[in-house]
Amino acid sequence: RHADCFEKRELVDRALAALVREVEEGVAAVPVPTPAPASGSFAEFGELVTVPAIEEEQATLLFFHGFGDSARGFVSQLPKLLQLPSVRYVLPTAPSQGGMRSWFSFASDTTLRGAGAASRSLAYAHWLIQQELARGVSGDSIFVGGFSQGGSVAVQAAPAPAELPSGPL
């Protein structure tokens, strides 16, 4: 087990503690998310939502949603659950494929279409990482995660590109 990973029970405990604190202290300051349509060579992707850090920004979390969901499915709860006030959240939305948001292309029998099934999503993830580097965020302050299908994209995208300055993701 990695020290920087959450077990399900730990995540549930943190969520419950956050809810209790919210009730006890009143609603905390919530940063305003900024949605933007995807553009350029990644125009087929859905909106890209960023949630600014509450405190001075020290890191970025790029988080990929699961099959059929969107960035908006995580925008209100993810910052509350993780309680990382110095983290900026970047929440991309997968393209619509067959009426559902999906990071992978599926054949009609729901099997993945070869090794390149997620290649566009991985290219988009790498582009988003490069955008954060261009903003001045160091490579060791960019974290990539996801839920379900988005978790698979995150695992494949995190080690690359190899030329990241200041250490691995």
C-alpha positions as CSV (number, residue, x, y, z in Angstrom):
1,R,0.0,0.0,0.0
2,H,1.3,3.4,-0.9
3,A,1.3,6.1,1.7
4,D,-0.4,8.6,-0.7
5,C,-3.3,6.3,-1.5
6,F,-6.7,6.1,0.2
7,E,-8.5,3.0,1.2
8,K,-12.2,3.0,0.8
9,R,-12.9,3.1,4.6
10,E,-10.5,6.1,5.0
11,L,-12.2,8.0,2.2
12,V,-15.6,7.3,3.7
13,D,-14.4,8.4,7.2
14,R,-12.9,11.6,5.7
15,A,-16.2,12.3,3.9
16,L,-18.2,11.8,7.1
17,A,-15.9,14.0,9.1
18,A,-16.2,16.7,6.5
19,L,-19.9,16.6,6.6
20,V,-19.9,16.8,10.4
21,R,-17.5,19.8,10.3
22,E,-19.7,21.5,7.7
23,V,-22.8,21.2,9.9
24,E,-20.9,22.3,13.1
25,E,-19.1,25.2,11.5
26,G,-21.6,26.3,8.8
27,V,-20.9,26.1,5.1
28,A,-17.2,26.8,4.4
29,A,-16.0,29.0,1.7
30,V,-16.3,27.1,-1.6
31,P,-14.3,28.2,-4.6
32,V,-16.3,29.0,-7.7
33,P,-15.6,26.5,-10.5
34,T,-14.8,27.7,-14.0
35,P,-16.2,25.7,-16.8
36,A,-14.9,26.1,-20.3
37,P,-15.6,24.2,-23.6
38,A,-12.8,22.1,-24.9
39,S,-11.2,23.6,-28.0
40,G,-8.5,23.3,-30.5
41,S,-7.3,19.8,-31.4
42,F,-9.3,18.4,-28.4
43,A,-12.7,19.9,-29.3
44,E,-14.5,16.5,-29.2
45,F,-14.0,16.5,-25.4
46,G,-16.6,17.9,-23.1
47,E,-16.2,20.9,-20.9
48,L,-13.1,21.4,-18.8
49,V,-13.9,22.6,-15.2
50,T,-11.3,24.1,-13.0
51,V,-11.8,24.8,-9.3
52,P,-9.2,27.2,-7.8
53,A,-7.4,26.5,-4.6
54,I,-9.0,28.1,-1.5
55,E,-5.5,29.0,-0.1
56,E,-2.3,29.7,-1.9
57,E,-2.0,27.2,-4.7
58,Q,0.7,24.6,-4.2
59,A,-0.4,21.7,-6.4
60,T,-2.8,20.6,-9.1
61,L,-5.0,17.5,-9.2
62,L,-6.1,16.4,-12.6
63,F,-9.1,14.1,-12.0
64,F,-10.9,12.0,-14.6
65,H,-14.5,11.0,-14.1
66,G,-16.0,7.5,-14.7
67,F,-18.0,6.1,-17.6
68,G,-21.2,8.1,-18.3
69,D,-20.4,10.9,-15.9
70,S,-18.9,14.3,-16.4
71,A,-16.6,16.8,-14.6
72,R,-19.7,18.3,-13.0
73,G,-20.3,15.0,-11.2
74,F,-17.2,15.7,-9.1
75,V,-16.9,19.5,-9.0
76,S,-18.9,20.1,-5.8
77,Q,-17.9,17.1,-3.8
78,L,-14.3,16.3,-4.6
79,P,-12.7,19.3,-3.0
80,K,-14.9,18.8,0.1
81,L,-14.0,15.1,0.4
82,L,-10.3,15.6,-0.1
83,Q,-10.0,18.8,1.9
84,L,-6.8,20.0,0.2
85,P,-7.2,23.8,0.3
86,S,-4.0,24.5,-1.5
87,V,-4.9,22.3,-4.5
88,R,-6.3,23.5,-7.8
89,Y,-8.6,20.9,-9.3
90,V,-8.7,20.4,-13.1
91,L,-11.7,18.2,-14.1
92,P,-12.0,17.3,-17.8
93,T,-15.0,15.7,-19.4
94,A,-14.8,12.8,-21.8
95,P,-16.2,12.9,-25.3
96,S,-19.7,11.6,-25.9
97,Q,-19.5,8.2,-27.6
98,G,-22.7,6.4,-28.4
99,G,-24.7,8.7,-26.2
100,M,-22.5,8.3,-23.1
101,R,-19.4,10.1,-21.9
102,S,-16.5,7.7,-22.2
103,W,-12.7,7.9,-22.2
104,F,-12.4,4.7,-24.3
105,S,-13.9,3.6,-27.6
106,F,-15.9,0.5,-27.4
107,A,-16.9,-2.0,-30.1
108,S,-20.6,-3.0,-30.3
109,D,-20.0,-6.0,-28.0
110,T,-18.6,-3.6,-25.3
111,T,-15.0,-4.8,-25.7
112,L,-12.2,-2.3,-26.1
113,R,-11.0,-1.7,-29.6
114,G,-7.4,-2.6,-29.3
115,A,-4.5,-1.0,-27.5
116,G,-5.2,2.5,-29.0
117,A,-8.8,2.6,-27.5
118,A,-7.8,5.4,-25.0
119,S,-5.1,7.0,-27.1
120,R,-7.0,10.3,-27.6
121,S,-7.8,10.5,-23.9
122,L,-4.2,9.9,-23.1
123,A,-3.1,12.5,-25.5
124,Y,-5.6,14.9,-23.9
125,A,-4.3,14.0,-20.4
126,H,-0.7,14.7,-21.5
127,W,-1.8,18.0,-23.0
128,L,-3.5,19.0,-19.8
129,I,-0.4,18.1,-17.8
130,Q,1.7,20.2,-20.3
131,Q,-0.8,23.1,-19.7
132,E,-0.1,22.9,-15.9
133,L,3.6,22.8,-16.5
134,A,3.3,25.9,-18.7
135,R,1.4,27.7,-15.9
136,G,4.5,27.1,-13.8
137,V,3.4,24.2,-11.7
138,S,6.3,21.8,-11.1
139,G,6.0,18.2,-12.2
140,D,6.2,16.9,-8.7
141,S,3.1,19.1,-7.8
142,I,0.9,17.7,-10.5
143,F,-1.2,14.7,-9.4
144,V,-3.4,12.6,-11.6
145,G,-6.3,10.6,-10.4
146,G,-9.7,9.3,-11.5
147,F,-12.7,7.2,-10.8
148,S,-13.5,3.9,-12.6
149,Q,-12.8,4.3,-16.3
150,G,-11.2,7.7,-15.5
151,G,-8.9,5.9,-13.1
152,S,-7.6,3.8,-15.9
153,V,-6.8,6.9,-17.9
154,A,-5.0,8.4,-14.9
155,V,-2.9,5.3,-14.3
156,Q,-1.8,5.3,-17.9
157,A,-1.2,9.0,-18.1
158,A,0.6,9.6,-14.8
159,P,4.0,8.2,-15.7
160,A,4.3,10.1,-18.9
161,P,5.6,12.4,-20.4
162,A,9.0,11.2,-19.2
163,E,10.6,14.6,-19.6
164,L,8.7,16.2,-16.7
165,P,10.8,18.6,-14.8
166,S,11.2,18.4,-11.0
167,G,10.4,14.7,-10.7
168,P,7.7,12.2,-11.6
169,L,4.0,12.5,-11.2
